[in-house]
Amino acid sequence: MTITTGTVPNRLAETLIIDIDANGTSETNIFSGVSLANKIYCIYIDNSAVAAASYIKAQDRTAAYANNVGADLKLYVPANSIVSYLFPDGLPVTAGISFIGTSTTATHATQSDPANGTITVRILGGT
């Protein structure tokens, strides 16, 4: 077996945020106080313990996630699955990021907690 080794010119991210129980309660302004995170490079969603499709919904705001405001980012993860969303150029964060984990498809609605399980979310942020 042949192995190729290369160099990586710059590190991808400087900040790692981990939420081990993402649900319908807002994780508010997760980059608050972090100077090395004005872009998102990767969002890893572990829905393997949930037997139903789930969503991570985020808003670019410093306040808590608001159900009456549309999501700026809505990420789908199938039942019993793990998904990574990559943003190679970085997804800009203007104000701050607040997000929820939910089983509710609709954006402008009361958000339900994930069905019978917990979602783990890891977010890599950088500058």
C-alpha positions as CSV (number, residue, x, y, z in Angstrom):
1,M,0.0,0.0,0.0
2,T,1.3,3.4,-0.9
3,I,1.0,6.4,1.4
4,T,1.3,10.0,0.3
5,T,2.2,12.7,2.7
6,G,1.5,16.4,2.1
7,T,1.7,19.6,4.0
8,V,-1.2,21.8,5.3
9,P,-0.2,25.5,4.9
10,N,-2.5,26.9,7.6
11,R,-4.6,25.4,10.4
12,L,-8.3,25.1,9.5
13,A,-9.8,26.2,12.8
14,E,-8.8,27.6,16.2
15,T,-12.0,27.1,18.2
16,L,-14.0,23.9,18.9
17,I,-17.5,24.1,20.4
18,I,-19.1,20.8,21.6
19,D,-22.7,20.4,22.7
20,I,-23.4,16.9,23.9
21,D,-27.2,17.4,24.3
22,A,-28.5,19.7,21.5
23,N,-32.2,20.1,21.8
24,G,-35.0,22.7,21.5
25,T,-33.3,24.9,24.1
26,S,-31.2,27.5,22.5
27,E,-27.4,27.4,22.7
28,T,-27.0,31.2,22.7
29,N,-24.2,33.2,21.1
30,I,-21.7,30.2,21.3
31,F,-18.7,32.3,20.1
32,S,-19.2,35.0,22.8
33,G,-15.8,35.8,24.3
34,V,-13.9,33.8,21.7
35,S,-11.7,36.0,19.5
36,L,-10.7,33.2,17.1
37,A,-14.1,32.4,15.6
38,N,-15.8,34.7,13.1
39,K,-16.3,31.8,10.5
40,I,-17.6,28.3,10.8
41,Y,-15.6,25.6,8.9
42,C,-17.3,22.4,9.9
43,I,-20.4,21.3,11.8
44,Y,-20.4,17.6,12.9
45,I,-23.8,16.3,13.9
46,D,-24.1,12.9,15.7
47,N,-27.7,11.7,15.5
48,S,-26.8,8.1,15.9
49,A,-28.8,7.7,19.1
50,V,-32.0,9.2,17.6
51,A,-34.3,6.9,15.6
52,A,-35.8,9.9,13.6
53,A,-34.5,12.6,11.4
54,S,-33.3,15.7,13.1
55,Y,-32.2,19.2,12.3
56,I,-29.7,21.7,13.6
57,K,-31.1,25.2,13.0
58,A,-28.9,28.3,13.5
59,Q,-29.4,32.0,13.5
60,D,-26.7,34.6,13.1
61,R,-27.6,36.6,16.3
62,T,-26.4,37.2,19.8
63,A,-29.8,36.6,21.4
64,A,-31.4,33.1,21.9
65,Y,-32.7,31.2,18.9
66,A,-36.2,32.7,18.1
67,N,-38.9,30.4,16.7
68,N,-40.7,33.3,15.0
69,V,-37.6,34.2,12.9
70,G,-36.4,32.0,10.1
71,A,-33.3,29.9,10.5
72,D,-30.2,31.3,8.7
73,L,-28.9,27.8,8.5
74,K,-30.9,24.5,8.6
75,L,-28.9,21.3,8.6
76,Y,-30.6,17.9,8.1
77,V,-29.3,14.6,9.6
78,P,-31.1,11.3,8.9
79,A,-32.2,8.9,11.7
80,N,-29.4,7.0,13.3
81,S,-26.7,8.8,11.4
82,I,-23.7,11.0,11.7
83,V,-23.2,13.9,9.2
84,S,-20.5,16.5,8.7
85,Y,-21.1,19.7,6.9
86,L,-18.0,21.4,5.6
87,F,-17.5,25.0,4.6
88,P,-14.0,25.2,3.1
89,D,-14.0,29.0,2.7
90,G,-15.6,29.5,6.1
91,L,-19.3,30.4,6.7
92,P,-19.1,34.0,8.0
93,V,-20.6,34.9,11.4
94,T,-21.7,38.5,11.6
95,A,-23.3,38.9,15.0
96,G,-23.0,35.5,16.8
97,I,-24.4,32.0,16.4
98,S,-27.3,30.6,18.4
99,F,-28.7,27.2,17.5
100,I,-31.1,24.4,18.5
101,G,-31.4,20.7,17.8
102,T,-34.9,19.7,16.8
103,S,-37.1,17.1,15.1
104,T,-39.4,19.9,13.7
105,T,-39.1,20.4,10.0
106,A,-40.9,23.8,9.9
107,T,-38.8,26.8,10.6
108,H,-41.5,29.2,11.9
109,A,-43.0,26.9,14.5
110,T,-42.6,25.7,18.0
111,Q,-39.5,23.5,18.0
112,S,-39.7,20.0,19.4
113,D,-36.8,18.2,21.1
114,P,-35.2,15.4,19.1
115,A,-37.2,12.2,19.3
116,N,-36.1,9.9,22.1
117,G,-32.4,10.6,22.2
118,T,-29.7,13.3,22.2
119,I,-27.8,14.9,19.4
120,T,-24.1,15.8,19.7
121,V,-22.9,18.8,17.8
122,R,-19.3,19.9,17.2
123,I,-18.5,23.2,15.5
124,L,-15.1,24.2,14.3
125,G,-14.7,27.9,14.1
126,G,-11.8,30.1,13.0
127,T,-10.8,33.4,11.5
